[in-house]
Amino acid sequence: MADLVFNPMDPEFVADPYPMYARLRSEDPVHHSAAGFWVLTRYDDVVAALRDPRLAKEALAAFVAARFGQPVPAMGLSMLDRDPPDHTRLRGLVSKAFTPRVVEGLRPRVQQIVDGLLDAVEAKGSMDLVEEFAYPIPVNVICEMLGVPIEDHERFKGWSLDIARGLDSILLPTDSDVPRRSMASRSALADYFRELIARRRAAPRGDMLSDLIAAEEAGDKLSEHELLATCILLLIAGHETTVNLIGNGTLALLRHPDQLRRLREDPALIGGAIEELLRFDGPVQRTARIPSEDVTIAGHKIAAGEMVMPFIGAADRDPAQFPEPDRLNITRAENRHVAFGLGIHFCLGAPLARIEGQIAIATLLRRLPRLALATDRPAFRPSLTLRGLEALPVSF
């Protein structure tokens, strides 16, 4: 489509990608971008891609490294970037810490963290909801689960932002310094974990890090590189996305007063409300795959080695799957969104993210009945992969 130019770094697209998603879905749903990758925006195509074992993840690191003339990272790939059988082995090592039953047991602690944060700001009458509320909740929880001292969270905050920004590397100009900064931050965070792992080896505790060290010491379950990559993934994925769920979700409710009022009047709707907020403006907008062989998607032949990007944010607004997709409806029936992905890479932390989102937003609405936006134009971070606010000033 000659007149359809998809520029994912356009500030207008960053602020609101959904009009462009609608154009792509209707005019060119399997779009070959000027940057050389394929963009999928229809729900059925995205779902099929996420389930297709021929669309692999492990080749992505080499693809990005080649684009920027860098070596493939020697630090080891996390399970997020691995294919079976390594993906299966690595996921199995940490999955038992995130089962719905285990996560349900964290509910009282999450509630305690949320109440403590609101206690600290209640008298002020205003706050940055991202910095003072959405960010500390999942950071506290994942630090406690993993065994990372919470007082260190300011040390790894900047590293985490750099690594998250690095997820967009393939979309950036080849002279961008984002990939270099991302790698430097990964290296710094790896050094941090090496120190912490040495302390845990000497004195194990009842935390996930001690369990992972025990698996690494068993010899055949986890290499040292895999241990570090797993720790980095858990720490970053454990908070980056949930921050965005709470921030984006609160913004959506404040912009839709009828739905906000309905949730306040019936707090039991919070479970379905979180699912709708995930669908409506989800924290993860896209993923990527590399076909291991030639594939055909909706009549388009895509060669082995080309990059395919299923856009989750676009799939979750597809009118073929969701009636009135641009309308926020917290009682939406049959809400089969793909905000947590699908297939073997379905988000391991989904049960935890759901509980954190439910408790955070339900408690916020209960305790701050006069909650209101303190800005007309909240700014989104310049990211294509993760959609989240830089700040969200609110008054109450």
C-alpha positions in Angstrom: 0.0 0.0 0.0 2.0 2.9 -1.3 0.2 5.6 0.8 0.3 3.5 4.1 3.5 4.4 5.9 3.9 2.6 9.2 6.5 4.5 11.3 6.4 3.0 14.8 8.6 5.7 16.3 6.3 8.5 15.1 5.4 10.5 18.3 1.7 10.4 17.3 1.8 6.6 17.1 3.6 6.3 20.5 0.9 8.5 22.0 -2.0 6.5 20.5 -1.2 3.5 18.2 -4.8 2.4 17.8 -5.9 4.4 14.8 -2.8 3.2 12.8 -3.6 -0.4 13.9 -7.1 0.0 12.6 -5.8 1.2 9.2 -3.3 -1.6 9.0 -6.0 -4.2 9.8 -8.4 -2.9 7.2 -6.0 -1.9 4.4 -2.9 -4.1 4.7 -3.2 -6.7 7.6 0.0 -8.5 6.6 2.1 -5.5 6.1 5.7 -5.5 4.8 7.2 -2.4 6.4 9.9 -0.2 4.9 12.2 -1.4 7.6 11.9 -4.9 6.2 9.8 -6.8 8.7 6.2 -8.2 8.5 3.5 -6.7 10.7 0.5 -8.7 11.7 -2.5 -6.8 13.1 -5.5 -9.2 12.8 -6.5 -11.3 15.8 -6.6 -14.6 13.9 -3.2 -14.0 12.2 -1.6 -13.0 15.5 -3.0 -16.0 17.4 -1.9 -18.4 14.6 1.6 -16.9 14.6 2.0 -17.2 18.4 1.0 -20.8 18.2 3.1 -21.8 15.2 6.2 -23.7 16.2 7.9 -22.7 12.9 7.9 -19.1 14.0 10.9 -19.3 16.4 12.5 -16.9 18.9 16.1 -18.1 19.3 17.3 -16.5 16.0 16.1 -13.1 17.1 19.3 -12.3 19.1 21.5 -13.0 16.0 19.2 -11.0 13.8 19.4 -7.9 16.0 23.2 -8.3 16.6 23.8 -8.5 12.8 21.7 -5.4 12.1 23.9 -3.4 14.6 27.2 -5.1 13.7 27.5 -6.5 17.2 28.4 -9.9 18.4 25.6 -12.1 19.7 25.4 -11.6 23.5 27.6 -14.1 25.4 25.6 -13.7 28.6 23.1 -16.4 27.6 19.5 -16.1 26.5 16.6 -16.2 28.9 13.7 -18.6 28.4 11.8 -15.8 26.8 14.2 -15.9 23.9 14.7 -19.7 23.7 12.9 -22.4 21.7 12.3 -26.0 22.9 13.8 -28.0 24.4 15.8 -25.4 26.3 12.8 -23.2 26.7 10.8 -26.1 28.2 13.6 -26.9 30.7 14.2 -23.3 31.8 10.5 -22.5 32.2 10.0 -25.7 34.2 12.5 -24.5 36.8 10.6 -21.4 37.7 7.0 -22.2 36.8 6.2 -23.6 40.2 6.8 -20.2 41.8 4.0 -18.6 39.7 1.2 -21.1 39.9 -2.2 -19.6 40.7 -2.2 -21.4 44.1 1.2 -20.0 45.1 0.4 -16.5 43.8 -3.0 -16.5 45.6 -1.0 -16.9 48.8 0.7 -13.6 48.1 -2.6 -11.7 48.2 -2.2 -10.5 51.8 1.3 -9.2 51.2 0.3 -7.4 48.0 -2.6 -5.8 49.9 -0.2 -4.7 52.7 2.2 -3.1 50.1 -0.7 -1.3 48.4 -2.1 0.0 51.7 1.3 1.2 52.8 1.9 3.2 49.6 -1.5 4.9 49.9 -1.0 5.6 53.6 2.2 7.5 52.6 0.5 9.8 50.0 -3.1 10.1 51.4 -2.4 13.4 53.2 -0.7 15.0 50.2 -3.8 15.1 48.0 -1.8 14.4 44.9 0.9 12.1 43.5 2.5 10.7 40.4 0.6 7.5 40.2 3.4 5.7 38.2 6.4 6.7 40.4 4.7 6.6 43.8 2.2 3.8 43.4 2.3 1.6 40.2 6.1 1.1 40.2 6.7 0.2 43.9 4.0 -2.5 44.0 5.4 -5.1 41.6 9.0 -4.1 42.4 8.5 -4.9 46.1 6.7 -8.2 45.3 9.3 -9.6 42.8 12.2 -8.5 44.9 10.8 -10.4 47.9 10.0 -13.5 45.8 13.4 -13.5 44.1 15.4 -12.6 47.3 16.7 -9.2 46.0 17.1 -6.6 48.8 14.4 -4.0 48.2 16.8 -1.2 49.2 18.7 -1.9 45.9 15.7 -1.2 43.7 17.0 2.4 42.9 20.3 0.8 41.7 18.6 -1.4 39.1 15.8 1.0 38.1 17.9 2.7 35.4 19.3 -0.6 34.1 15.8 -2.0 33.9 14.6 1.0 31.8 17.6 0.6 29.4 17.0 -3.1 29.0 13.3 -2.6 28.4 14.1 0.1 25.8 16.5 -2.4 24.1 13.5 -4.5 23.2 12.9 -1.9 20.4 16.4 -2.3 19.0 15.3 -3.8 15.7 13.0 -0.8 14.9 15.7 1.8 15.6 18.2 3.4 13.2 21.4 1.5 13.0 23.3 4.4 14.6 21.1 4.3 17.7 22.9 3.9 21.0 20.0 2.1 22.5 21.3 -1.4 21.8 24.7 -0.5 23.3 23.1 1.0 26.5 20.9 -2.0 26.8 23.8 -4.4 26.7 25.8 -2.3 29.1 22.9 -2.3 31.6 22.4 -6.1 31.1 26.1 -6.5 32.0 25.8 -4.2 35.0 22.7 -6.1 36.2 24.5 -9.4 35.7 27.4 -8.2 37.8 24.9 -7.2 40.5 23.4 -10.7 40.5 26.9 -12.4 40.5 27.6 -10.6 43.8 24.2 -11.5 45.2 24.5 -15.2 44.0 27.8 -15.5 45.8 26.2 -14.3 49.0 23.3 -16.7 48.6 25.7 -19.6 47.9 27.3 -19.0 51.2 24.0 -18.5 53.1 20.9 -19.9 51.2 17.5 -18.6 52.1 13.9 -19.6 51.3 13.7 -17.5 48.2 13.6 -18.2 44.4 17.2 -17.1 43.9 18.4 -19.8 46.4 16.2 -22.4 44.6 17.7 -21.4 41.2 21.3 -21.6 42.6 20.5 -25.1 43.9 19.3 -26.1 40.4 22.5 -24.6 38.9 24.7 -26.5 41.4 22.9 -29.8 40.4 24.9 -29.4 37.2 22.5 -30.5 34.4 19.5 -28.2 34.9 20.9 -24.7 34.7 24.3 -23.2 33.5 25.8 -20.1 35.1 24.9 -18.0 32.1 21.3 -19.3 32.2 21.1 -18.6 35.9 22.1 -15.0 35.3 19.7 -14.6 32.3 16.8 -16.1 34.3 17.4 -13.7 37.2 17.5 -10.7 34.9 14.3 -11.8 33.1 12.4 -12.4 36.3 13.4 -9.1 37.9 12.6 -7.0 34.8 9.5 -8.9 33.5 8.3 -9.1 37.1 7.7 -5.4 37.3 8.0 -3.5 34.0 4.7 -4.9 32.6 2.6 -4.7 35.8 3.6 -1.0 36.3 2.1 -0.4 32.8 -1.0 -2.4 33.6 -1.7 -0.3 36.7 -0.8 3.0 35.1 -2.6 2.4 31.7 -5.6 0.8 33.5 -6.1 3.7 35.9 -5.8 6.2 33.0 -8.4 4.3 31.0 -10.8 4.3 33.9 -10.4 8.0 34.6 -11.0 8.7 30.9 -14.2 6.6 31.0 -16.2 7.9 34.0 -19.2 5.6 33.4 -17.0 2.5 33.7 -15.2 4.0 36.7 -18.5 4.6 38.4 -19.8 1.1 37.6 -16.6 -0.4 39.1 -16.9 1.8 42.2 -20.6 0.8 42.7 -19.8 -2.9 42.2 -16.2 -3.7 43.3 -16.8 -7.4 42.6 -16.4 -6.6 38.9 -12.7 -6.0 39.4 -11.6 -9.4 37.9 -13.4 -8.8 34.6 -12.3 -5.1 34.7 -8.6 -6.0 34.8 -9.1 -8.3 31.8 -10.8 -5.5 29.8 -8.0 -3.0 30.8 -5.4 -5.5 29.6 -7.3 -5.8 26.3 -8.0 -2.1 25.9 -4.5 -0.7 26.4 -2.2 -3.6 27.2 1.3 -3.3 28.6 2.9 -5.4 25.9 2.1 -4.2 22.3 4.1 -6.6 20.1 6.4 -9.5 20.0 8.6 -10.9 17.2 9.5 -14.3 15.6 11.8 -15.6 12.8 10.4 -18.4 10.6 12.6 -21.4 10.6 11.2 -22.3 7.1 9.1 -20.5 4.5 5.6 -19.9 5.7 2.4 -18.5 4.2 0.3 -16.1 6.3 -3.0 -15.0 4.8 -1.7 -15.6 1.3 1.6 -13.8 1.8 4.7 -15.9 1.4 7.3 -15.1 4.1 10.8 -16.5 3.7 12.7 -18.3 6.4 14.9 -15.8 8.3 12.6 -12.8 7.7 11.2 -11.1 10.8 7.5 -11.4 11.7 6.0 -9.0 14.3 2.6 -10.1 15.7 1.1 -6.9 17.2 -0.8 -7.9 20.3 -2.2 -4.4 20.9 -3.7 -4.5 17.4 -5.2 -8.0 17.8 -6.9 -7.0 21.0 -8.8 -4.2 19.1 -9.9 -6.3 16.2 -13.6 -5.8 15.6 -13.8 -9.4 14.1 -13.1 -10.7 17.6 -14.3 -7.9 20.0 -17.6 -6.1 19.3 -17.0 -2.3 19.6 -13.3 -2.9 20.3 -12.5 0.8 20.9 -15.1 1.0 23.7 -14.0 0.3 27.3 -16.5 -2.2 28.7 -15.6 -3.7 32.1 -18.4 -6.3 31.8 -17.3 -7.5 28.4 -18.2 -11.1 27.8 -16.0 -13.6 26.0 -12.9 -11.5 26.4 -10.2 -13.7 24.9 -7.5 -11.1 24.7 -3.9 -12.0 24.0 -2.3 -9.4 26.3 -0.3 -12.2 28.0 0.7 -13.8 24.7 -0.3 -17.3 23.8 1.3 -20.7 23.2 4.5 -21.9 24.8 5.6 -18.3 25.6 2.3 -17.4 27.4 3.3 -15.1 30.2 4.5 -17.1 33.2 3.7 -14.2 35.6 0.1 -13.7 34.4 -1.5 -15.0 37.7 0.7 -12.6 39.6 0.1 -9.6 37.3 -3.7 -10.2 37.6 -3.6 -10.2 41.4 -1.4 -7.1 41.6 -3.6 -5.3 39.2 -6.8 -6.3 40.9 -5.6 -5.3 44.4 -3.9 -2.1 43.3 -6.8 -0.6 41.3 -9.6 -1.9 43.6 -7.9 -0.4 46.6 -7.0 2.9 44.8 -10.7 3.4 43.9 -12.0 2.4 47.4 -9.6 4.6 49.3 -9.4 7.6 47.0 -13.0 8.4 46.0 -12.1 11.8 44.5 -9.3 10.5 42.3 -8.9 12.6 39.2 -6.4 13.3 36.4 -4.2 16.2 37.0 -3.0 16.5 33.3 -4.8 16.5 30.0 -1.9 14.9 28.1 -0.1 12.2 30.0 3.1 11.2 28.2 3.8 7.7 27.1 7.4 6.4 27.1 8.9 6.2 23.6 8.6 2.5 23.3 6.9 0.2 20.8 7.2 -3.1 22.6 6.1 -2.0 26.1 3.4 0.6 26.3 3.6 2.6 29.5 3.3 6.1 30.9 6.4 8.2 31.9 4.2 9.8 34.6 0.6 10.1 35.6 -0.2 13.1 37.8 -3.4 12.6 39.8 -5.2 14.5 42.5 -7.5 13.2 45.2 
